[in-house]
Amino acid sequence: ERYVPDPFDARGGARLYRTGDRVRRFPDGTLEFLGRIDQQVKVRGYRIEPGEIEAVLAAHPAVGEAVVVVCEDATGEKCLVGYVVPEGREEVGSAGLRAYLRERVPEYMVPGAFVVLEALPLTAHGKVDRRALPAPEGRASGVGYVAPRTEMEEVVAGIWAEVLHLERVGVQDSFFELGGHSLLAMQVVSRIRRAVGVEVPLRTLFEAPTVAELVDRIEALQGNGAFASAPPIERVPRTKPLPVSFAQQRLWLVDQLEPGSATYNMPFALRLRGVLEVEVLRRSLDALVERHEALRTTFAEHDGTSVQVIHASAPVTLPVVELWGLSDAELVARRLAGFEALRPFDLERGPLLRSTLLRLGEEDHVLLFTLHHVVSDGWSMDVLVREVSVHYGALLRGEDAPHPELAIQYADYAVWQRDWLSGEVLQTRLEYWKTQLTGAPPLLEIATDHPRTSVQSARAASHEFRLEPELTRELRALSRREGATLFMTVLAGWQALLGRHAGQEDVVVGSPVAGRTRVELEGLIGFFVNLLALRGELGGDPTWSELVRRVRETALGAYAHQELPFERLVEELVTERSLTHTPLFQVTFSLDRVPSDYRAPTLGEVRLEPFGAAEGVAQFDLNLTLTDSGEAVAGVLSYRAVLFEPQTIARLAAHLTTLLQAMAADPRQRLSQLSLLGAHEREQVLASGRGPAATYPRIRCIHEVIAARAAHTLEAVAVVSGAETLTYAQLEARADRLACRLRSLGVGPEVRVAVCLERSATLAVALLGVLRAGGAFVPLDPTYPAERLAFLLCDSAARVVVTRSGLLEGLPTEGPQQLLVDDGRGADAPVAEPVGVPEVDPQNLAYVIYTSGSTGTPKGVMVSHRSLLCYAEAMRERLELG
C-alpha cells in the first residue's frame, strides 16, 4: 500500500493516508479521517465493504451522517442495515435512499433496511457506538408493515395472503422475500385474472415484486385494455362423445402401441397408524369418485379418434389383504406394493383408480393407490388425499359430504382446451417455441456406462442426497439478488453441470409445470401437468450471475407460453423419432416445496405417513427432483438403470453439490474456472497419473520420426499391402512428391486435406505426404454414403481431397480441389518448382477423425502432432514393438 502524507488534517497535525482510507474533504481542502473501507464482510455470497456504502450514502444531499452495519434477518441470513442522520430538516425515506444507491452501487450493496436517527450514538472517545444502534423494525425484507391504501391494493394483498398462507401482507412487502416462487406466482396471476379480469404476465410479478409496484402495473394494463384473453371454462353437455385433452391423446396412443405397459402408472402408498374404520374409508373413496368424473372415465375410439367415456358412479372396490401375524409382514407389504405399482391398466375397460388395503396389525395398515397418468398427475394426488381425509372425518361424525358438486370437470377443460388452443392462439405459441428450440441439439451426449439400444429396460433407480442449510440459504440469497427463484438458480447449475459432462454449450432440460393456470382447475383431479423444454445457453463463458439471469429469462418466457402441450410441440419440431432416446430432451428437473404451514392429513385420529416409493419406471435418462422443506433441500437423482451404474450417479450428484457451492461462494466466477473434483477425487486423479517417467525423442512430429528411420534403412521394407511392398526409400520419394503437389495447392499447417482411398500402399503414401506438406489429414472411407462424405468434407473445411478417379462418383461435384493419384499427373508427377518445407509445430493439427454419429451428428476429433507422437511412443514401449 502507498502512504500519502497530508499536513492539513482537520483534527490537527499531519497524518499518513493510504489506499483504502475513508476521508471527508471540507471546502477549505482539509481532510477528516473516517476509518478504513477495506474491512470486507461476506453478505449473501458477496464480499462487501460497508465503509464504501457509508461514503456513498453520506454524499446524499439530505443525509448528514451514515453508518452501514451487518445484521442477521429473521431467517438467520446476513443483511445490510443503513443508519442515517438527516441533513437539516429534510425528510429521508427508505425508497429514496434505495433508488439513490441503486444508481451508484451494485444491487447487492443496497441495504435491506434503513433506520433514520436524530444522531448517531457515540462512545466516550467520540466514535460511533455500533453496539448501541437500534435494531430495525419490520420483517426480513427490512420494510415495516404498510397497510393497503386503495381497493386494488387490498385485493392484491389479500390474494398474496391467501396464496402465501399469511395473516396480512403490506404494500411494500416483496412477494419472493415472503416465500413466493414460480408456482405460487402462477396462482397469484390466476387469481388476479379472476378477481379483476386482467391478464397479468408472469414476468410482471418478477419485475414488480411488491404489492404497490404490482398494482401500478395492473392499473396500467387496465388503462391499455389488457383484459383476460382466454374465455372462461364452461360446463358442456354430456350428450355426445367428449374429446380427450392433448395430453390424454398422447398417452392413449402410447397405450395403443404398447398395451399392458406400466410406464405411466402413478403409484403411491400411505402407512395408516391408528384405529381404522375400513368401511368408512371405502365410503370416503366412493364420495371421491362420485365427485371427480376423471376417476370414473375410460377411453374409446370414435370415428378414428379417442374420446372420453364417463361412467355413472358405482361403489369402489377396496380389497383387504391380511398380513397380520406374519413375521415379515412389512417386507411382504413392500413387495405387494411393488407388484401393484407395475400392474397394467386397461384404458378401455377401467377403472383407472385402484386401491388396496394391507392389514399389518390392529392399528397398522398400508393403503395402496395406483392411478393411470391419463386421469391424474402429481397435484391430483394431493387433492385425492386431502379430500379422502375430509370425507372420512365427516362420515365419522355422521355429517353430510363437506364438498359441494364441482362447477366444472376435466372433460369440460378438455373441450375448452381444444376450442381455445387453435388458430391464432396456437400459432403464436408454436412460433415462440420454434424460435426457442430451432437448432437445439437433439441429444444430450452425456457419457453413459452402457450403450443405448433400441430395446432397453425402463427400470428406474435413484440416488438420494441433500443440500445443507447453509448452502440452501446462500442459494436463496443469490436468487433474490438476481431477481430469480431457487428453481431458476439450481436449474442454471444443473444445466452447467450437464454441459460440462457432455462437452456441450447448448443444453435442453425438461421441467414439469402444474398446468393449472386457472383458479377453477386447482381443485380438480386430472392430467393437467405439462412439460417445458428449457434451453440453456452456456456459450461465452458467463459468470454464474449472468447464467442465472439467462435462465431466468428463459424460464419466464416458457411460463408465459406454457399452455402449448408438450405433445403438440413434439409433433411440430421432431420430424424423426429415435428408438434410443426421447425427443427434445432426455433430462428433467423439478423442485417441489413443502409449505411452512403444512400439516400432514389424517383420517380422523389415524395418522398418515409415506410408505416408501415403488421402484417404478424411468421415462427419461436422468431426472433431478429437489424438495424444499424451508431449511434444507433434499434431492433425488433418478435414472435409467440400464444406462448408468450407481457410482456414476453418486458422483454426478456430488459434482452438482460442488458446483452449487462454488456458485454460491462467488457468483462472479466464470464457468471455465470451476473444478468439479472434490478432494478425494483430486487425489485419485493425481495418484493415477503418477506412473514411471517416460522419455520421448526430441523429434517433434511423426513424419520426422519416419524420415529419421528411412535415413538409416533406405532399402528396408516400410509398407506391405497384399503383393505390393514399398521400401523406405520408395515411401519417402513418393510422399515427398505428393507433399510438393499439396504445398503448391496451398496446403500448410492447420490446413485440412481429405484422403478418400481404400486401404493400400497408396493410402500410406497419401497420409505421410499430407503430414510432410505440413497439413492435417481427414480420412474418408470410400464405402460411406455420398451424403455422409459430403457432410465430412463440408464440416472439416478440407481444402483438397486426395482420391482416385474410380471414387469420384461418390464425392460431391462441388467442394475442395481434387488431387488424383492415378491420372498420370497426380501425386507421383514431378513438380517444376519445389515449394519450401513449412515449419510444423508439435501443437499443430496432425489429423481429424470423425465419430460414428450413431447418436446424432458426427463430430470431428482434432489430434495434434504431439499427441500422435506420444501415443505412438507409448504403444511401442508397452507392446515392445521393434
N, C-alpha and C positions, 0 to 999 in steps of 0.2 A: 504494500500500500504506500501511496505517496503522501507525505505530510506537507501541508501548505501553511506557512505562518501568516497570521493576520493580526496586526497590532491593535486593531480597533474593536476589540470585543466589548459588547455593550455592558458587560458586568465588570469591566475594568481589567487591565492587564492584557498581555499578549497570550495567544493561545495557538496551539498547533492543531489545525484541522486536517482531516484525512478523508479520503474517498469513503462514502458511506455515512458521514456525519450529517445529521439533520439540523439545519440552522434557519433562523429567521433574519432576513435583511431589513433594516429600518431605512426610512427615507434618507437619513444622513449618511448611509453607507455602512453603519456599524452592524455587526452580526451578533446574534444571540444563539448559543449552543442549546439545542433542544433534545439531544440524545442521538443514539445510533439507529439506523434503519436496516442494518444487516442482520438483525436478530430474527431469523426466519423461524416460522412455525408452520406445521403442516395442517391444513384445514381442508377437509373433503378432497384429499388427493393432490392438492397444490401447495407448494411452499410459498408462503406469503410473508411479507414484511409489514406488520401493522403500522410501523412508523411512516412508511411511504404513503399509506392511505390517509394517515393523520395529516400529513403535509398537504395533500390534495384537498382534503376537507377544510383545512384551516384557510385555504385560499378562496373559499366560497364567500361572496360579498356579505352574506347575512350571518356568517359564523365567526365568532371571535376566537374561541379555542376549541380544540377537538382532540379526543383520545379514542383509540380503537383497541379493544381487548378481545381475547379469545375466550369464549364461554362454551358450555355444553347446553344443547337444546333439550327438549322433552324426550327425544329419542336417544339421548346419550352421545350424539354426534357433536363434534366441534363446530362452532359457528362464530361469526364475527359480530360484535355489537359496537356501534358507534355512539360516543357520548359527546354532545356538542353544547357549547355555551354561545347563545346568540350575540351578535354584534349590535349593540344599541337595543332598540325596541322592535326590530323586525321579527316577524314570526318565521319560525323554521319548521317545515313539515317533512315527514319521512319520505313522502312521494317526491318532493322537490329535491331532496338530498340524493335519493336513488337515481333520479333522472340526471342530476348533475354529475354524479360519479360514473354512471354508465357511459357518458360521453368522453371520459378521461382515463378510465382504468378498465381492465377486463372484467367480465361479469363475475368471475369467482372472487374478485377483490371487493365487491359491493357488500357491505354488512347486511345481515338478515334482519337486524333490528336497530332502531335509533332511540336514544334517550336524550331529551332536552333538559339541561340543568341550568340553574341560575349561576352556579360557579362550580368549578371542579374541586373536589376535596383534596386538601394538601397535607403533607406530613409536617412535622416540626421543622424540617430543613427546607421547606418551601417546594418540595417536589410533589407531583401528583400521587395521591394515595390510591392506587388502583384497587386495593382490597376494600376500600370504603365506597366504591362506586355501586350504586343501587342496581339490583337485578332488573332486567327488562320485563315489563308486563306482557301478557299475551301468550300465544302458543309458540310451537316450534318454529313457525314461519317468522316470528318476531313481530307480527302485526296484531294489535289488540282487536277485540270484537267490535265491529261496527255494524249496527242493525240495518236491515234493508230500509231504503228511504222511499222507494216507489213501488207501485203494484207489480211491475215487471221484475224488479229485484227480489221482491218477496216470493214470486212464483219460482224464479230460478233458484233462489236459496233453498226453498222448500224441496225442489227436485233433488238438489245436491244432498240435502239432509236425508232424504228417503233412500237415495242410491248408496250413500256412504254410511248409512246407519248412524247418523249423528243427531243430537238433540237440536242443535242450531248451527247455522253457518252464517258468517258475516260477509259483507260485500267485499272486503279486502282479502278474504281467505283464498289461498291458492288451491285449486282442485287437486293437483298432484301432491302437494305437501300434506294434504288431508288424507292421503291414502288412495287417491284415484289412479286408475290405469286405463289402458286402451279399451278393455271390455266394459268397464263401468262408464267410460266416456261415451261409448255407443249407446248405453242405456239412457244416459243424460240427453243425448241428441234425440233419441226416440221419444222420450217424454216431453221434450220441448216441442217436437213436431206435433204431438197430440194436444198439448196444452195451448199453444199459441198459433199453430198452423203454419209454422215457418220451417223450411228445410235448412238446418244449420250444418254446414260441412264439418266433419270431424276435425279437420285441420284447424278450424276456428278456435276450438277449445284449447288446443295446444298453443296457439298464438295469443289467446286472450284467456289466461287460466284463472282469473279471479271473477267473482260474480259481477262486479261493476264493469270490468272490461267486456265480459261476455254479453251483458245486457246492452252495452253500447253497440256491439256488432249485430245483435238481434234486431234492435230498433233500426239500424241502418239497412238491414236486409228487408225489414217490413216496408221501409220507405222506398226501396227499389222493387217492391213487388215480388220478392223471392219466396213465394208460398210453396207449401209441400207439393212436390211434383208427382208422387205416386198416389194413385187412388186408394181409398180405404178397402180393406178386405171385407167382403160381404158374404153372408151365407148363401149358398146356391142350392137349388132343388136337388133331391136325391132320386129324381125320376128317370134319369138317363145315365149311361156309363160315365164315370168320373175319370178324368185323365190323371196320370201319375205326375209327380214333380220330375224335374230334370234329373235330380239325384237318384230318385227311385228308379227311373228308367234305366240308368246305367247298371244298378245292382240287379234289376230284373234281367237285363241282357247277359250279365255275368252268370246269373243262375241258369239261364238257358244254355250257355256254353259249357258250364261246369256244374251240372246238377249234383246235389249232395255235398257241395263244398262247405266247409265251416269257416271259410276265410272271413266272412262278415257276421259271424256270431258275436254277440256282445254279452259275455257272462259276467256276473258279479255275485259274490256270496257275502252273507252277513251272519255273524255269530250272535245269537239271542240268549242273553243271560237273565233269567228270572222266570217267574211262573207265567207260562204262555197259554192263552186260550186259543187253541188251534182253530175251532170253528169261527171265532170272532176274526181271526186272521184271514180265513178263507172268505168270509163275507166282506172284509175290507178290500180284498182283491176283486171281488165281484163289483163293488162300488167303483173301484178304479177303472175296471174295464168298461163298465157302463158309461162312465164319464168321458172316456177318451176313445173315439172311434178308431184311431190308429191301431189300438190293441185288439180290435176285432175286424181288422181289414186283411183280405187276401188279394191276390193278383191274378188276373186272367188276361187272355188275348182277345181283342175285339177289333175286327176289321184290320187286322195286321198290326195292331199296336197294343201296348199294355194298358190296362185300366185297373182302377181300384174297385174292389167289391167289398162293401161294408155290410157286415152281418149283424143280426139282432143280438142283443146282449143275452148271454147264457151263463149258468153257474161255472165258476172257474174250478178246474181240477187241481187239487193240492195233494199229491201223493205224500205219504209219511213213511219214511224208511227207518225202521227201528235198529239202532246201533247200540242201544243202552245195554251195558253188560259186557261188551267186547273189550278185551284188554288193549286192543289197538284201535279203539273207536275213532280217534281223531285222525289217525293215518288213513283209515278206510274212508272217512269223510272227505279227506283231501283228494283221494283217488277218485271217488264218486264225483266230486266237483270237477275234476279234470275230464272225466268221461262225458259228463253232462255238457261241458263247455264246447266239446268237439262234436256233439250230436247234431246232425244237419237238420235244417227246416225244409218243409215243402211249402213254397210260397203260394202255390195254388190252393192247397187244402187248409193250411194253417193248423192250429193257431200259431202266431208268431211271438207269443209270450209263453214261456214255460216256467213253472215254479215247483220246487220240490223241497220238502222239509225233512231234514235228517235229525232224529232224536238221539242225542248223545247221553242225556241224563234227564232227571226230573225237571231241572231248571237250566238245561243246557241244550240248545238247538242250533242247527245251521240251516239258514234259508237260502236256497239256490235260485237265482233268477237268471234266465237266459232269454235274450231278445234278439231278433234279427235286425241288423242295422237299417234295413229298408223301412222300418217303422219307429226307429229310435236313434238317439245319439247320447253323448255323454251328459249333456244338460238334461235330457229326458230321464236319466237315471236318478238325478236329484229330485226331479218333480215326482217320480214314482215313489221313492222312499218317503218323501215329505207327505204326500197325500195318503199313502197307506198308514203312516203314523197318525195323521189327524183322524182318518176314518176309524181306525182301531180304537183310539181314545174315546171318540163319540159313541161308538157302539157299546163299549164297556159301560158307559154312563147311561145307556138307554136313550140316547138322543138321536135325532134325525141326522142324515148326512150333512156335514157342515159346508160342503162345496156346492154352489148352485150350478145349473147347467151352463156349459161353456157357450159363449156367444158365437164363436166360430170353431171349426175343427180343421184337422190337417188337410182334408180334401178341399176345403174352401181355399186354403192357402195355395194348393197345387193349381187350382183353376185360376186364381188371381195371378200367380207367377207366370203361367202360360200366356195369359192375356196381356199383362203389363210388360213382361220382358220380351218384347218383339219390336219389329220396325225400327224406328229411330233410336229408341231407348237401348235396344240390343246392339245396334250398330255402333253407338257411341262407346259402349263398354268394350265391345270387341276391338275397336280401333285403339283404345287405350292399352289393352293387354298385348295387342300385336306390336305396338310401339315399344312396350316394355321388354318383350321377350324375343323379338326378332334378333337372330344371331346368337342367342344364348346356347351354350354347349348342351347337347342332348344327354350327355352322361358325365357325372362327376367321377373322374377316373382315380378314385382313391384306391390305394393298394389293398387287395383282399388276400386272405390266407389261402383261399381255394378259388379255382376258376369259376366264372359264371357259365351256366349251361342253360339250354332252353327248357329243360325239365328239371326243376330243383325243388327241394322241400321248402315250404314256407314256415317251418317251425321257428318260433321266436325264442330267444334267450335274452337275459338282461343283466346289467351290472348297476349296482346302486352306489352312490357317492353323496357327498354333502359339501356345500359351500358354508364355511364357518361364519358366525355372526359378524365378526369384524370385516371380513371381505364383503359380506352382503351389505353392510352399512356403507362401505366405500363405493360399492357399485351403485347403490341408491343415490348417493351424493353426486357421483359422476352423471347419472341420469338427469338429476334435477338441474345441474349446471348446463347441460346441453339441451334442455327442454325436451327430454325423451323419457321413455318409461324403462323400467328394469328389463322388460321383454326386449325392447329395441337394443339396449346396451349389450345384453348377453347374446342376442342374435348376431350382433356385429362381431363379437368374439368367436362365436361358433362358426360363422362364415369364414373368418380369417383363419381359423384352425383347419377347416376343411380345405381351404385354398392352399395352405402350406403343405398339407399331407398329399393333396392331389397335384400340386405344382400348377395350379390354375389361378388366374386373376379374375375369373368370371365364375361365380358360384350361384346356383339357384337352389334355394331351400324352401320346402313346402311348409305351410303353417295353417293349422285349422282355425277357423273362426266360427263362432256360435251360429251366425247366420240369422239371429233373431233381432233384426234391426228395427222391429216394431213392437210396441208395448204389448199388443194383443197376442203376440206369439210367445211371450215369456213363460206362460203357464201351460203350454201345450206339450204333449208327448208326440214326437215325430222326428223325421230325418231332416233337420234344418242345417246341420253343420256343413260348411264349405271349406275348400282348400284354396289357399292363396299361394301363388308362386312368387316368392320374394327373391329378386335378383340382387346379388351383392357384387358391386364393382370394387375390386381391390387394387386396381392399377394406379400408378403414380406414387406408390409408396406413401400413403397418407399417414397422418398421426392417428392415434386412437380416437381423439376427439373428432377429427374430421370424418373418420369412418362411422362413428356413431351418428353424426349428422347426416351422412349419406343414407344410412339405414333408416333413420327417422323419416326422411323424405320419401323413401321407397315404401315404407310401411303405411304412411299417411295416404299416399296415392292409392295403394292397394285397398285400404279400408274404404276409401271413397268410391271404389268400383267393385266392391266385394259381392254385389248381387249377381254377377255373372257366374253361373255354375261352373265348377271345375270341369265337368264332363263336356260342357259346350266349348270351353276353351281348348280342350284336348282335340275335339273334333275339328276345330278351326286351324290349329297350329301344327298338329302332328300328322304328317302325310304317310309316314311309315311306322308301324308298330314293331317293337322288338320283343322277342320272347325271353330275352335275358335281363331286361331292366324295365322299370316303369317309365312312362312318358313324362317329360318336362323336368322332373326331379326324382331323386332316389333317397333323399334325406329330408327328414322333417324336424320341426322344433315347436314345442308348445310350452307355455308357462301357466300353470294353474295356481289359483290363490285361495287360501283359507281365510275367510273374513275374520277380523279381530273379534267380532261378537258371535262367532259361530258356536252353535250348540248342537251336539250330535242328537239326531232324532231318537225318539223312544217309542215303544209300543206299550202305552200305559206305564207300568213300573218296570217293563222289560228293557234292558239296555241293549243297544245295537253296537256291534263292533265289526270292523272289517275282518274277513276270514281269508286272508291271503289273496293271491291273484293266480288265476289259472295260467298255464303255460301259454296258451293262445297261439296265434299265427302272426307272422310278420308281413305287413302289406308293403313295407319299404325296407331298404337295406339297413338304414340307421334311423332311429327315432329318439331324439333327446327330449325328455319331459322333465320339467322342473316344477316343484311345488313350493310356493312361497307361503310360509306359515307366519311371516312377520319378522321374527328374529333371525332365522336362518333359512336356507333354501336347500331342500332335498332334491337330488337328481336321480333319474333312472335313464340309462342308456340302453335301449332295446335294439336288437339286431337280428339279422338272418343268421341263424346258427350254421347254415350250410356254407356261408361265405367267410365268417370270421371265427377266430379262436378266442376264448375268454380273455387270455392275457393281452391280446391286441386291443380289445375293447377297454380293458382296465387301464392300459397305457394311454389310450385316446382320452379317457376321462381325466386322467392325471394331467395330461397336456392341456386340457381345457382349463383346469383349475390354475395351472401355472400361468397360462395366458391371461386369465381374468385378473390374477394377482398383479401381473405386470401392467395391465391396462389401468387398474385402479391406482396403482402406486405412482404412475407417471403417464397421464393421458397425452402428454406432448411427445411421447416416444413414438418413433415411426415403426411400422410393421417389420421393416427389414432388420431392426435392432433386436427383435425378440429371439430369445433362445428358449425352446420348449423343454430342454433337458433339465431334469431335476439333478440333485447332487449325486444320487445313486446311478442314474443313467449316464451322467457325465463321466463318472469314474469307470463305468463299464466300457464306454467308448474309448477312453484313453487307455485303459488296460488292454483292450483287444487290439489296439494299434501298436502296442509295444512289442514288435517282433524283432528278429535279428536284423541288423543294419545291412542293407543291400547296396552293393557297389555297381553303378551303371556306367557304361562307357561315356566318354566325353563327347563322342559323336552325337549330334543333336537330332538327326532325322533318320528315318528308317531307310530311305533310298541312299543315304550316305553310308550306312552300315553295309548295304549290298554292294555299293561301289568299292568299299574297302576290301570286302571279301573277294570281289572279282579281280582286284589288282594282284592278289596272290595266287589265284587259281583260275586263270582265264579259260583253261581247257576242261575244267571240271563241269559235270552236268549240273545245270541250275534248275531246269524245268523239264518235267516229264508229263506228257499228255497223250495217252494211248501209245501209238507208234512214234509220235513226234517227240524229239528232245531238242533242248536248247542248252548250249554251254553258257557259262557266264559271259564270255566274250560276245557271243551272239545276242544274248539278252541285253547286255549293255548297249551294243551298237544299235539294235532296233529301238530300244527305249529312248536313246539319245535322239534318233531321227524323229520319232514321234514327238518328243519334247520340243524340238525345234519347230515343228509344224504348229504345235499348240501355242508356243510363245508368239509365233507370227500372227496368230489369231487373237492375241491379247490376253492369253492365259498367264496368270501370275499368282502371287499369294492371295488367299481368300477367294479366288475365282473358282466356281464350281464347274466341273466337267462331267457330264453324264457318260457312263460307259455301258452300252447295251450290246453285250456279246455273250455267246454261250461259253461254258467252261472249256477253255482251250489254252494252248500256249500263247495265242494272240491276246487273250484276256490278261494273262500275266504281264505281257509287254505293255498293254494299254494302261493298266493300273500303275506300273512303275513309271511309264512315260509321263503320266499326269503329275505324279509326285516330283519327277525330275524337272518338270516345267515350273514347279512351284505352286501348282494348283491343288485342288481337292477333288477327289473322285466321288461320284454318286452312282453306285451300282444299280442298274436296272435289269430285272430278269425279263428276257425276251418273251417268256411264256405268260407274262401278266396280260390282262385285258388292256385294250387300247386306252380305255378311259382312265385306268389307274396309271399307265405310263404317262399320259398327258398331264394328269394331276401332279405326279412326281417331278416332271420337267418344269412345270409352272411353279410349284411350291419351292423347289430348290433354287430357282432362278439360274439354272445352268446356262452358261454362255455357249458351250459347244457340246455336241453329243458325238461320241466315238462309237461307230457301229459298222456293219457291213451291208451291202446292197440288198441282200436277201431278207433283211429285217426291217427295211424302210416302211413296208406296208403297215406294220403295227404302230408306227410312230406318227405323231401329228405332222401335217404338211407345213404348218406354220409354227415357228418356235426357234430354238437355238440353231446355230450353224452346225452343219453335219460334216463330219470328217470320216470318210470311208476308208477302211483298211484293206479293201480288195479292189480298188478301181485303177490300180497302176500308178496313180498319183497320190496315193493316200499316205498312210503312216510311214511306209518304208521308202517313200520317194525322197531323194536328197533335197536339201534346202539351199537355195542360191546364196542367201545372205544369212549366215548363222546369227542368232539372237543371243545376247548375253545371258548367262545363267543368273536368275534373281537370287537375292539373299533371303533364305527362308528361316523364319524364327521358330523355335520349338512350340511357341504358343499359337502359331498359325494353324489353320484348319488343314487336316490331312484327308478326311473323308466325311461324308454324311450318309448314315444308314437309316432306313425308314422302318418303323414298326409295322406290324401286320395290318393294323387298323381294324381288327376284328371287333373292337368295342367302340368304334367311332371313326374319326378321320385319322389316316396315317400321320405320324409325326416324325420329323427328321431329327435324329440324334447326331450332334456335331462332336467330332473327336479330333483332338489336336495331335500334332506330331509327337509331343512329349508323352501324351497318354498312350499312344500307339507303341512307342518305343519301350516305355515302362512295361506295358502288357507283354510285348514280345520277349523282353528280357526275363520277366517273371516266369513265363511259360517255359522258356529254355532252361532256366535254373531248376524249376520244380519238377519238370518232366525229364530232366537230364538229357536234353536233345544234343546231338552232335552239331 
